[in-house]
Amino acid sequence: MIEHAWLIPVLPLLASVLIVFLGRWLLLDGAWIGILCALWGVVQSAGIVIGLFNGHGLLLESGLTGHFHEMSFPWFQAGFLRLELGCLIDGMSALMMLVVTAVSFLVQVYSLSYQRGKPRFGRYYATLSLFTFAMLLLVISNNMFQFFVGWELVGVCSYLLIGFEFERDAAAAAGRKAFITTKIGDLGFYVGLLLLFSSVGTLNIPIIQREFVSTGILSPELCCAIALLLFCGAIGKSAQVPLHVWLPDAMEGPTPVSALIHAATMVAAGVYLVARLYFLFAVSPFCLTVVAWVGALTALTAALNALVASDIKRVLAFSTVSQLGYMMLSLGCGGYRAGFFHLTTHAFFKALLFLGAGSVIHAVHTNDIWKMGGLSKKMPVTFLTFGAATLAIIGFPGFAGFFSKEEILASVAGTHQTALFLVAAFTAFLTAFYMSRVFFVVFLGDPRDPHRFAEAHESDWLMGFPMVVLAVMAVLSGFFLTYVWPLSRWIPGVEGHLHQMESLVLSVSVGALALGAGLAYSIYRRSVPDPAVLAVRWRPLDQFLRRRFADELYAALIEKCVFAPARHLARFDEEWIDRFVVDGVGTVSRRISVLKAWADDVLVDRFCVNGWGWLADRCGRGLRRLQTGLVQFYLLVIAFGLSLFLLWAVRVYG
């Protein structure tokens, strides 16, 4: 299966093409093609994962991520420029392929019911399959050129899916915002690729690691510069401060799309980039420090914003930003394996949270958590699965998030940077609080909107099946990757300090969980307070938390640096360019044309053209009188002329 790993991304691409061109004549607009291709990806990825874990087929190379299998062939070559396409299959890429294909498959099954009857159903599935292809192309890349192609395709597909319901202005604006914001980061990514290629002459990842970084040919300063430029792209794609502003608005896309984007595709790309090229980042401690602090600020900022959000999808979006910051924090603190571990477990419980939110929204037709309540009585499957995902994300012992979050806290503690550890611990407390808040308000207590509660109902099996499967993964994946198939066998030889402070880390992790969930229980479980009353009581804090400073800053910068100069330029163009240049040239041209018309009419036509005609006419009339037709007259004229000639000759030569 490893030798044919290229089929995993190629089949979703073929599915997308078939749905676009033949979907209108196929059952369900061809949606079943995308689902079957994703299912094959799950099966083949699982086979590769099992084979890798058992040590089959990994006999060729060894590197930072353990043994790997590489396939490559040239795509374009001109002089020193050689671009290639290929696959790099190791523990990281194999596990990531399984995560991407599994989440994509479950999201597509869920969408059969969720998107039923909505416009552009076939186009939706075609774009989902193309999105899956782009992410898989990125994941299996053995070179940065192919990685960049997948990277940009992921951005294009996210624009199409976030703005899928483009009839709504908010969705169209969110799609544009996501595309433009990520392109800002991609500019640094592109410059980093150029610097990398100009420095080593190749974009093949194993060659760069083996022949240039490990041997010290690339200086630490150059490695740091390249890594930070590439990290700019990760800041955009994985929504890190200061380019995190697009992800909360990405909820305007259909809820299954949010599950795919926030769990296993676009936002995972930036973290995967740092993990895949960790050998570049690890050369420079300064570079890792930058990654760690960017991740810490992102985790804290998004968690604070999530405290006061009332839209259930927006809360989950802020949660995604915060968890991505957590992953970056771990990577920056040397927790290479811990960051990737959390990326894996997060994919399952975050996809489940969004699908559960979609089930709730589908039932009560609102995103506002304050119009919900008591839904556990009407939606038991959604209640249990959403509860499992909530316990996983807050790090409840035994659930997936507990294991990965504990390793992240251990990696941060191992650096002995107190400020970073306090940020990580406080963020864990905030996560437990705001996720428990959502769970208690939505599913427990009394209904706050009796009409919506009366119409609420459990989702059908097409929506329930993916949630149940993801709930199992949210419960078991952390334990499985810790004790059954330990991640250390997949990604060896990176951390050596993760469990030096186990007792401290465990107490902080459980303490933050208990404090956050207990505080949320005491406030929201028994009698949910009126949010308006809370907003008035805690007005300064509420207003502070509701402000999205980055959005306000960007709006102010754009207003002062773009819109205001544009208005001045428009006024200058209207009053000076148009009035004095354009209109002035037009006036002068009109006067000159009038003068030219007079000269043409009077001088040219009247005196030249008509004058020569009049002269020719007069001459013709005079000559016509000499043309009598009488021979005698002609002989007389000849004789007269001859006489004059003879007279002249006698006088001259006389």
C-alpha positions in Angstrom: 0.0 0.0 0.0 2.9 2.3 0.6 4.1 2.1 -3.0 0.6 3.2 -4.1 0.1 5.9 -1.5 -0.2 8.4 -4.4 -3.7 7.0 -4.9 -4.9 8.5 -1.6 -4.8 12.1 -2.9 -5.5 11.3 -6.6 -8.8 9.6 -6.0 -10.5 12.7 -4.4 -9.2 14.8 -7.3 -10.8 12.4 -9.8 -14.0 12.4 -7.7 -14.1 16.2 -7.8 -13.6 16.2 -11.6 -16.3 13.6 -12.1 -18.8 15.4 -9.9 -18.2 18.7 -11.8 -18.7 17.2 -15.3 -21.1 14.3 -14.7 -22.7 15.0 -11.3 -26.0 16.3 -12.8 -26.7 12.9 -14.3 -25.7 10.8 -11.3 -27.5 9.8 -8.2 -27.2 12.4 -5.4 -25.4 14.7 -7.9 -22.4 12.4 -7.6 -21.9 12.9 -3.9 -21.5 9.1 -3.4 -18.3 9.2 -5.6 -16.6 11.6 -3.2 -17.7 9.5 -0.2 -16.4 6.3 -1.7 -13.1 7.9 -2.6 -12.7 9.2 0.9 -13.6 5.8 2.3 -10.9 4.2 0.2 -8.4 6.8 1.5 -9.4 5.7 5.1 -8.8 2.0 4.3 -5.5 2.5 2.5 -4.2 5.0 5.1 -5.1 2.6 7.8 -3.3 -0.2 6.0 -0.2 2.1 5.7 -0.4 3.0 9.4 -0.6 -0.6 10.4 2.3 -1.5 8.1 4.5 1.3 9.4 3.8 0.5 13.0 4.6 -3.2 12.4 7.8 -2.1 10.6 6.9 -3.3 7.1 8.3 -1.4 4.2 10.4 1.0 6.1 13.8 -0.1 5.1 15.2 2.8 3.0 15.9 6.0 5.0 16.1 7.3 8.5 15.6 10.9 9.6 14.1 13.1 12.2 10.8 11.4 12.1 12.2 7.9 12.1 12.3 5.6 9.1 10.5 6.8 6.0 9.7 5.6 2.5 10.2 8.1 -0.4 9.0 8.0 -4.0 9.9 10.8 -6.4 9.9 11.6 -10.1 10.9 14.8 -12.0 8.1 17.0 -13.2 10.0 19.9 -14.8 13.7 20.5 -15.3 15.5 23.5 -17.0 19.1 24.1 -16.3 19.7 24.1 -12.5 15.9 24.3 -11.8 14.5 20.9 -11.1 11.0 20.5 -9.8 9.6 17.1 -8.7 6.5 15.3 -7.5 6.6 12.6 -4.9 5.5 11.0 -1.7 7.2 10.9 1.7 5.6 8.3 3.9 6.7 8.2 7.5 4.8 8.0 10.8 3.8 11.6 10.7 2.5 11.7 7.2 0.8 8.3 7.5 -1.1 9.3 10.7 -2.0 12.7 9.2 -3.4 11.0 6.1 -5.5 8.7 8.2 -6.8 11.7 10.2 -7.6 13.8 7.1 -9.3 11.0 5.2 -11.3 9.8 8.2 -12.6 13.3 9.1 -13.3 14.1 5.4 -15.3 10.8 5.0 -17.3 11.4 8.1 -18.0 15.0 7.2 -19.2 14.0 3.7 -21.5 11.4 5.2 -22.9 14.0 7.6 -23.4 16.4 4.8 -25.7 14.1 2.9 -28.4 14.9 5.5 -27.3 18.4 6.5 -27.0 19.8 3.0 -30.0 18.0 1.6 -32.2 20.2 -0.4 -29.8 23.2 -0.4 -28.7 24.7 -3.7 -25.4 23.7 -5.4 -25.3 20.3 -3.7 -23.1 18.8 -6.4 -20.7 21.7 -6.4 -20.5 21.4 -2.6 -19.3 17.8 -2.8 -16.9 18.6 -5.7 -15.2 21.3 -3.6 -15.0 19.1 -0.5 -13.2 16.4 -2.6 -10.9 19.0 -4.1 -10.2 20.3 -0.5 -9.4 16.8 0.6 -7.0 16.3 -2.4 -5.2 19.6 -1.6 -4.6 18.7 2.0 -3.5 15.2 1.2 -1.2 16.5 -1.5 0.4 18.7 1.1 0.7 15.9 3.7 2.5 13.4 1.5 4.8 15.9 -0.2 8.5 15.0 -0.2 9.5 18.5 -1.5 8.5 22.0 -0.8 7.4 22.8 -4.3 4.6 20.2 -4.1 3.9 21.3 -0.5 3.4 24.9 -1.8 1.0 23.7 -4.5 -1.1 21.9 -1.9 -0.8 24.9 0.4 -2.2 27.3 -2.1 -5.0 24.9 -3.3 -6.1 24.5 0.4 -6.4 28.3 0.5 -8.4 28.5 -2.7 -10.8 25.7 -1.5 -11.3 27.3 1.9 -12.3 30.5 0.1 -14.8 28.6 -2.0 -16.3 26.7 1.0 -16.4 29.5 3.5 -18.2 31.7 1.0 -20.2 28.8 -0.4 -23.5 30.5 0.6 -22.4 33.7 -1.2 -26.0 35.0 -1.4 -25.4 36.1 2.2 -23.1 39.1 2.4 -21.5 37.8 5.6 -20.5 34.6 4.0 -19.0 36.3 0.9 -17.1 38.8 3.1 -15.8 36.0 5.4 -14.5 34.1 2.3 -12.7 37.2 1.1 -11.3 37.9 4.5 -9.9 34.4 4.9 -8.3 34.4 1.4 -6.7 37.9 1.8 -5.5 37.3 5.3 -3.8 34.0 4.6 -2.2 35.5 1.4 -0.4 38.0 3.6 1.3 35.2 5.4 1.8 33.2 2.2 4.0 36.1 0.9 6.5 35.4 3.6 6.2 31.6 2.9 7.0 32.3 -0.8 10.0 34.4 0.0 11.2 31.7 2.4 11.0 29.1 -0.3 13.0 31.3 -2.7 15.7 31.9 0.0 15.8 28.1 0.7 16.1 27.2 -2.9 18.7 29.8 -3.7 20.7 28.6 -0.7 20.7 24.8 -1.3 19.6 24.4 -4.9 16.9 21.8 -4.0 13.5 21.7 -2.4 13.6 18.0 -1.5 12.9 17.8 2.3 15.0 14.7 3.2 18.0 16.0 1.1 17.7 19.4 2.8 17.7 17.8 6.2 20.4 15.2 5.5 22.9 17.1 3.4 22.5 20.7 4.4 21.0 21.1 7.9 22.4 18.1 9.7 25.9 18.7 8.3 25.9 22.4 9.2 26.3 23.6 5.7 23.4 26.0 6.3 24.4 28.4 9.0 22.1 28.8 12.0 21.4 32.4 11.0 20.2 31.4 7.6 18.2 28.5 8.9 16.5 30.9 11.3 15.7 33.4 8.6 14.2 30.7 6.3 12.3 29.1 9.2 10.8 32.5 10.3 9.7 33.3 6.7 8.1 29.9 6.3 6.5 30.4 9.7 4.7 33.5 8.3 2.7 31.2 6.2 1.9 29.0 9.2 0.7 32.1 11.1 -1.8 32.8 8.3 -3.0 29.3 7.6 -3.2 28.2 11.3 -4.6 31.5 12.4 -1.9 32.7 14.8 -1.6 36.2 16.2 -1.7 38.6 14.4 -3.3 36.9 11.4 -5.9 35.0 13.4 -8.8 37.3 12.5 -10.1 35.2 9.7 -10.9 32.0 11.5 -13.7 33.2 13.8 -15.5 34.6 10.7 -15.0 31.3 8.8 -18.0 29.9 10.7 -20.1 31.6 8.0 -19.5 28.6 5.9 -21.8 25.5 6.2 -21.2 23.8 9.6 -19.7 20.6 8.0 -17.2 22.8 6.2 -16.3 24.4 9.6 -15.7 20.9 11.0 -13.4 20.0 8.1 -11.5 23.3 8.1 -11.1 23.6 11.9 -10.2 19.9 12.5 -8.2 18.3 9.8 -7.4 20.5 6.8 -6.6 24.2 6.5 -5.8 25.1 10.0 -3.8 22.0 10.5 -1.5 22.9 7.6 0.5 25.5 9.4 1.1 23.2 12.4 2.0 20.4 10.1 4.5 22.7 8.2 6.3 23.5 11.4 6.4 19.9 12.5 7.5 18.7 9.1 10.4 21.2 8.9 11.2 21.1 12.6 14.8 20.4 11.8 15.0 23.9 10.4 13.4 25.5 13.4 15.4 23.5 15.9 18.7 24.9 14.7 17.9 28.3 16.2 16.7 28.8 19.8 15.5 32.3 18.9 13.3 30.8 16.2 11.7 28.4 18.6 11.2 31.2 21.1 9.3 33.2 18.5 7.1 30.2 17.7 6.4 29.6 21.4 5.4 33.2 22.2 3.3 33.5 19.1 1.5 30.3 20.1 1.1 31.4 23.7 -0.4 34.8 22.8 -2.7 33.2 20.3 -3.9 30.6 22.8 -4.6 33.2 25.5 -6.2 35.8 23.2 -8.6 33.4 21.6 -9.6 31.8 24.9 -10.4 35.3 26.4 -12.6 36.1 23.3 -14.4 32.8 23.7 -15.6 33.6 27.2 -18.2 36.1 26.0 -19.2 34.7 22.6 -22.8 33.7 22.4 -22.8 32.1 18.9 -22.1 28.4 19.4 -20.0 28.1 16.2 -18.0 31.3 17.1 -17.2 29.8 20.5 -15.8 26.7 18.8 -13.9 28.9 16.3 -12.2 30.8 19.1 -11.5 27.5 20.7 -9.8 26.3 17.5 -7.6 29.3 17.4 -6.7 28.8 21.1 -5.9 25.1 20.6 -3.7 25.9 17.5 -1.8 28.3 19.7 -1.4 25.5 22.2 0.2 23.3 19.5 2.5 26.1 18.4 3.5 26.7 22.0 4.4 23.1 22.4 6.5 23.1 19.2 8.3 26.2 20.2 9.1 24.6 23.6 10.6 21.5 22.0 7.5 19.5 22.4 7.6 18.3 18.8 5.8 15.1 19.4 3.4 16.6 21.9 2.3 19.3 19.4 1.7 16.7 16.7 -0.1 14.5 19.2 -2.5 17.3 20.1 -3.0 18.0 16.4 -4.2 14.4 16.0 -6.5 14.3 19.0 -7.8 17.8 18.4 -8.9 16.8 14.9 -11.3 14.2 16.3 -12.9 16.1 19.1 -13.1 19.4 17.3 -14.7 17.8 14.2 -17.2 16.3 16.7 -17.9 19.6 18.4 -18.7 21.3 15.1 -20.9 18.4 13.9 -22.7 18.4 17.2 -23.2 22.2 16.9 -24.5 21.6 13.4 -27.0 19.0 14.8 -28.2 21.5 17.4 -28.5 24.3 14.9 -30.3 22.0 12.5 -32.8 21.2 15.3 -33.5 24.7 16.8 -32.6 26.9 13.8 -30.4 29.3 15.7 -26.8 29.7 16.6 -27.5 31.7 19.8 -26.8 29.5 22.9 -29.0 31.8 25.0 -32.0 30.6 23.0 -31.3 27.0 23.7 -31.4 25.0 26.9 -32.6 21.6 28.1 -31.8 19.9 24.7 -30.4 16.8 26.4 -34.0 15.6 26.7 -34.7 16.0 23.0 -31.3 15.1 21.5 -29.7 12.3 23.6 -27.2 11.2 20.9 -26.0 14.8 20.3 -25.9 15.4 24.0 -23.7 12.4 24.7 -21.4 12.8 21.8 -21.0 16.6 22.3 -20.4 15.9 26.0 -17.6 13.4 25.1 -16.0 16.0 22.8 -16.3 18.6 25.6 -14.6 16.3 28.1 -11.9 15.6 25.6 -11.1 19.3 24.8 -11.0 20.3 28.5 -8.6 17.5 29.2 -10.8 15.2 31.4 -8.6 12.3 32.6 -8.9 9.3 30.2 -10.2 11.3 27.3 -8.0 12.1 24.2 -7.3 15.7 25.1 -6.0 14.8 28.6 -3.0 12.9 27.2 -2.0 15.3 24.5 -2.6 18.4 26.7 -0.6 16.9 29.5 2.4 16.4 27.2 2.1 20.0 26.0 2.2 21.3 29.6 5.1 19.0 30.3 7.0 20.3 27.3 6.4 23.9 28.4 7.4 23.1 32.0 10.6 21.4 30.8 11.8 24.7 29.3 11.7 26.3 32.8 10.1 29.4 31.3 7.6 30.4 34.1 5.7 32.9 32.0 5.0 30.5 29.2 3.9 27.8 31.7 1.5 30.2 33.4 0.0 31.2 30.1 -0.5 27.5 29.2 -2.1 26.7 32.6 -4.3 29.7 32.6 -5.4 28.9 29.0 -6.3 25.4 30.1 -8.5 26.9 32.9 -10.2 29.2 30.4 -10.8 26.3 28.0 -12.4 24.3 30.7 -14.6 27.2 31.7 -16.0 28.4 28.3 -16.5 24.9 26.9 -18.3 23.8 30.1 -20.3 27.0 29.8 -21.5 26.1 26.3 -22.3 22.5 27.3 -24.3 23.5 30.4 -26.2 26.3 28.7 -27.1 24.3 25.6 -28.0 20.9 27.0 -28.8 21.3 30.6 -31.2 23.5 32.6 -34.6 24.7 31.5 -35.5 25.6 27.9 -35.2 29.4 27.4 -37.2 29.3 24.1 -40.2 27.0 24.5 -41.2 27.2 20.9 -37.7 26.2 19.6 -37.5 23.5 22.3 -40.8 22.0 21.3 -39.7 21.7 17.6 -36.3 20.3 18.5 -35.6 16.7 17.5 -32.7 14.4 17.2 -30.8 14.2 13.9 -31.1 11.3 11.6 -28.6 8.4 11.4 -26.6 10.0 8.6 -25.7 12.8 11.0 -25.6 10.6 14.1 -23.3 8.0 12.7 -20.3 10.3 12.1 -20.8 11.9 15.6 -20.8 8.5 17.3 -17.6 7.4 15.4 -15.9 10.7 16.3 -17.0 10.3 19.9 -15.3 7.0 20.1 -12.1 8.5 18.7 -12.4 11.5 21.1 -12.5 9.0 24.0 -9.9 6.4 22.9 -7.4 8.1 20.6 -5.3 9.6 23.3 -5.0 6.4 25.3 -4.4 4.4 22.1 -1.5 6.6 21.0 0.0 6.7 24.4 -0.2 3.0 25.5 -1.3 0.8 22.6 0.5 2.3 19.7 2.8 4.9 21.5 3.6 7.9 19.4 7.2 7.6 20.4 7.5 4.7 18.0 6.2 6.9 15.2 8.1 10.1 15.9 11.2 9.2 17.9 14.2 11.1 19.2 12.9 14.6 19.8 11.8 15.3 23.4 13.8 14.1 26.3 12.3 16.2 29.1 8.6 15.7 28.7 8.0 13.8 31.9 10.6 15.3 34.2 7.8 17.2 36.1 5.0 14.7 35.9 3.5 15.4 39.3 3.4 19.2 38.8 2.0 18.9 35.3 -0.7 16.5 36.3 -1.8 18.6 39.3 -1.9 21.7 37.2 -3.8 20.0 34.4 -6.4 18.5 36.6 -6.6 21.6 38.8 -7.2 23.9 35.8 -9.9 21.5 34.6 -11.6 21.2 38.0 -11.5 25.0 38.6 -12.7 26.0 35.2 -15.5 23.4 34.9 -16.5 23.9 38.6 -16.8 27.7 38.1 -18.9 27.2 35.0 -21.1 24.7 36.8 -21.7 27.1 39.7 -22.7 29.9 37.4 -24.6 28.3 34.6 -25.8 24.9 35.7 -28.5 25.6 38.2 -30.1 28.8 37.0 -28.6 30.3 33.9 -28.2 34.1 34.5 -29.5 36.6 32.0 -26.5 37.4 29.8 -27.7 41.0 29.6 -27.6 41.2 33.4 -24.1 39.7 33.5 -23.0 42.2 30.8 -24.2 45.1 32.8 -22.7 43.8 36.1 -19.3 43.1 34.6 -19.5 45.8 31.9 -15.8 46.9 31.8 -14.6 43.3 31.6 -17.4 42.3 29.2 -16.6 45.1 26.8 -12.9 44.4 27.1 -13.4 40.7 26.2 -15.8 41.4 23.4 -13.4 43.7 21.6 -11.4 42.0 18.9 -8.4 44.3 19.1 -6.7 42.9 16.0 -9.8 43.5 13.9 -10.1 47.0 15.3 -6.4 47.6 14.7 -6.5 46.4 11.1 -9.7 48.4 10.5 -8.0 51.5 11.8 -4.8 50.8 9.8 -6.8 50.2 6.7 -8.8 53.3 7.2 -5.8 55.5 7.8 -3.3 53.8 5.4 -5.7 52.8 2.6 -9.1 54.4 2.6 -8.1 57.9 3.8 -5.3 58.2 1.2 -7.6 56.7 -1.4 -10.2 59.4 -0.7 -7.5 62.2 -0.9 -6.3 60.7 -4.2 -9.8 60.5 -5.5 -10.4 64.2 -4.6 -7.1 65.1 -6.2 -8.0 63.1 -9.3 -11.4 64.7 -9.6 -10.3 68.3 -8.9 -6.9 68.4 -10.5 -6.4 65.5 -12.9 -9.9 65.5 -14.3 -10.5 69.2 -14.2 -7.2 70.6 -15.3 -5.5 67.8 -17.1 -8.2 65.6 -18.7 -10.9 68.4 -19.1 -8.1 70.9 -20.0 -6.7 68.7 -22.7 -10.2 68.1 -23.9 -10.9 71.9 -24.1 -7.6 72.7 -25.9 -8.2 69.8 -28.3 -11.7 71.1 -29.0 -10.4 74.6 -29.8 -7.7 73.2 -32.0 -10.2 71.1 -33.8 -12.4 74.1 -34.5 -9.4 76.0 -35.8 -8.3 73.1 -37.9 -11.9 72.8 -39.3 -11.9 76.5 -40.3 -8.5 76.1 -42.0 -9.6 73.0 -43.8 -12.8 74.6 -44.9 -11.5 78.1 -45.9 -7.8 77.6 -46.8 -7.7 74.0 -48.0 -11.1 73.5 -49.5 -12.0 77.0 -50.7 -8.6 78.2 -52.0 -6.7 75.1 -52.8 -9.2 72.4 -53.8 -12.0 74.6 -55.1 -9.5 77.3 -56.4 -7.7 74.8 -58.6 -10.9 73.5 -59.9 -12.2 77.0 -60.8 -8.9 77.7 -62.6 -9.0 74.5 -64.5 -12.6 75.2 -65.5 -11.8 78.7 -66.8 -8.8 77.4 -68.7 -11.0 74.7 -70.2 -13.6 77.2 -71.3 -11.0 79.4 -73.0 -9.4 76.5 -74.8 -12.8 75.3 -75.9 -13.2 78.5 -78.1 -10.1 77.6 -80.0 -11.4 74.2 -80.8 -13.6 75.1 -83.8 -13.2 72.0 -85.9 -12.4 74.0 -89.1 -9.2 72.9 -91.0 -8.8 76.4 -92.4 -8.6 77.9 -89.0 -6.1 75.5 -87.8 -3.9 76.2 -90.9 -4.2 79.9 -90.3 -3.0 79.4 -86.7 -0.1 77.3 -87.9 0.8 79.8 -90.5 0.6 82.6 -88.0 2.8 80.7 -85.5 5.3 79.9 -88.2 5.5 83.5 -89.2 6.2 84.6 -85.7 8.9 82.0 -85.4 10.6 83.1 -88.6 10.4 86.7 -87.5 12.0 85.8 -84.2 14.7 83.8 -86.0 15.6 86.6 -88.4 15.7 89.0 -85.6 18.0 86.9 -83.4 20.3 85.4 -86.0 19.7 88.2 -88.6 
